[in-house]
Structure formats: structure tokens, C-alpha cells
Amino acid sequence: MDHETNKPAIRRICADFVEDEATDIEMMEVTMGIHRIRGKADRDAKLIYVAFMALKRVTSEYQSITGKRYPTADELIQWMSQPAWPEPEHPTGLSGITPE
């Protein structure tokens, strides 16, 4: 009996999203054109691949900014929940000048 020693690692991910999160996912699929891919499994695989690549990038950015090598999921969630840029104090972004 031959045993294959070069089998690729396989990791199956399953998740259920409801209500607003499900709608957000559908909107993202349309935005990225994933909705045009035939087959639900292929669409899901592409979506997860994009999400994984984004997570790798965010984790790397967090590590470089904070110096923390192994952030927890909760730390990343809290950090990603912060606005990217602080809101300006004034609508024009210039202090002392108000819009007319």
C-alpha cells in the first residue's frame, strides 16, 4: 500500500453569519466581484482567502506598531475597531475657521 507523503495541509473553516453580518458579506462579495464566481464553495474559498490575506496584513501592521509579537484575537479586534484617522475638531480640518 502506497502512502502519499506529500499531501498538502488542509484546513476547513465553517462559519454561519446572520442578519447584518450576512448582508455585509454579500455586499463585500459584490464589491470584489466574488459573486460572479460559479459555485458557493469556490466563492466562499475566495472570500476566506481575501479575508486571510487582510488578516495577515493587519496582524503584521499591529506587530510593527506595538512591538507585540503574538497579539490575541481580542487585541486585534479592539485595535481594528479604532478609527484609522482621528476625526478633525472642525469640519474644515482647520482650527479657528468655521464653515459658512
N, C-alpha and C positions, 0 to 999 in steps of 0.2 A: 504494500500500500504506500503510494507516494504521498508525502506530506508537503504541502506548499509552505515554504519558509519565508517567502517574500510577499505575504498577504498585506495589503495596506490596512492601517489602523482605521477602524470605522467607529464613529460616534453618532448615535441617533439622538436627535433632540426633538421633543414633542412639547407643545405648549398650547393652551387654549386662551384666547383673548376674547373679551366680551365688551359690549357697549362701546364707549368712546375709544378704547384701545383698538378694538377691531376696526372701527371706522378709520382711525389714524393709520393703521396698517394698510388698509385698502387705498387710502389716499396716497401713501408713500409708494405703493406698487404702481399706481397710475403715474405719479410724478416721475418715477425712474424707468417707466416703460416695462416693468416686470409683468404687468397684467397681460401683455401680448405673448408671453411665453406659453406654449401649449403644455398642459399637464400641471395639475396642482402641485405634485411632488417637485417638479422642476422649478416652478415659481417659488415655492417655499424654500428650496435649496438656495436659489439665487438671493432671496431676501435675507436668509440667515447668513450667507457668505458676506453680503454687504454689511450687515449688522456686525459680524465678527471682525471685519476689517476696520470698521469705525471704532469698535471697542478696543482693538489693539492700538489704534492711533491715540484715542483718548487716554488709555492707560499709560502709554509712553509719555504723553504730554504731562499728565499728572505726576508721573515719576520724576520727570526733569524739573518741574516747577517746585515740587515739595521735597524732593530728595528721598521720598519714601519708596523703597524698592518693592514692597508687597502690599499695596493698598487693599483694603477689604471692599467687598461689593457695596456696603453701606457708605463707605467713604467716597467711593467713585460716584454713587448716586447723589450724595449731598453736594459734591463738587460740581457735577454736571448740571445740577438744578440751579446753580447760581447764574445770574445773567453774565454774558460774555463781556459786555462793556457796561460800566456804570451809567445809569441814567443821568443826563445833564440836569443841573439845577433849574435852568431856564430853557424854555422851548427852543430858543435860538442857539443854545450851547454857549452863548457869550454872557458872562456875568455883567450885570448893570444895564443890559439892553433888553427891553421888553418888546414883544411884537405889538403892532398897532391893530 
